[in-house]
Amino acid sequence: MQLKKKSDLDIERERYSRRAEINKQNTKKCHVNKRKNNLIDAPYIEIYFQYLMKNSEKGFKILEICCGEGQCSKPILENYKDITFADISQNSLDVIKRNFSSYMTGSIKFKECNMELLPFDNKKFDIVACAGGLSYGNNKLVLNEIHRVLKRNGIFICIDSLNENPIYKLNRYIHYLKGNRTKSTLKRMPNTKLLDDYKRKFGITEINYSGKLIWILHPLSKIIGYRKSKILSDFFDKNLPKWMSFKFIMEAKKIS
């Protein structure tokens, strides 16, 4: 009997479920905190988290897709009440429940699901957030699903890697060769064409590009310090072309 070949989705689900199972068995709760004064984490802390927080007092319903084990979920838990976490791995969702047990209320919900087919009604959420997850689904399907579940004037906020930079493309390919990525995630890594698709679909879109020389400046920061290296990084981010970016941070508003 010929065994059915696993899909990339199944492979990724099993990979993250195994990792989360190990963390579930760890009796010590572990919050993954982004580090201040660190160039790698600066785009999260200074832009992505700020985008999340600026609408937090409006009583919005927020959905975080591809939430994983909550690596970027703490600002959501600290600033929102009506929260839904969605991920393909139930084990990962269980880790969030355990690690952030002090935040848990009846208005925080969890859903194991594929973001290509979100099990939510049309126009249900005011905000959809995603940190580093866009390559784990078909780009067109994911875009349409995010747009569908957002209310009119709803906002999609995300941070992810940009696929144009050859250094990062090589790094991701090495991870693929090591078995840490599937081939489909390489093909689906966000690029400027995909960002243009979001602009067309949503209408009002703000995109920040970050870390254009981070592969040099991050190690240099150990020598000259964070403050000086951050000044250099901001200068290069402002003046170098978009394709050199390490990360992009997008805020897209649904106007129709």
Secondary structure, DSSP 8 states (H G I E B T S, - for coil): -------HHHHHHHHHHHHHHHHHH-SS-------TT-TTTHHIIIIIHHHHHTTGGG--EEEEES-TTTTTTHHHHHH-SEEEEEES-HHHHHHHHHHTGGG--TTEEEEE--TTS--S-TT-EEEEEEES-GGGS-HHHHHHHHHHHEEEEEEEEEEEE-S--HHHHHHHHHHHHTTSS-HHHHHTS--HHHHHHHHHHHEEEEEEEE-TTHHHHHHHHHHH-HHHHHHHHHHHHHHS-GGG-SEEEEEEEE--
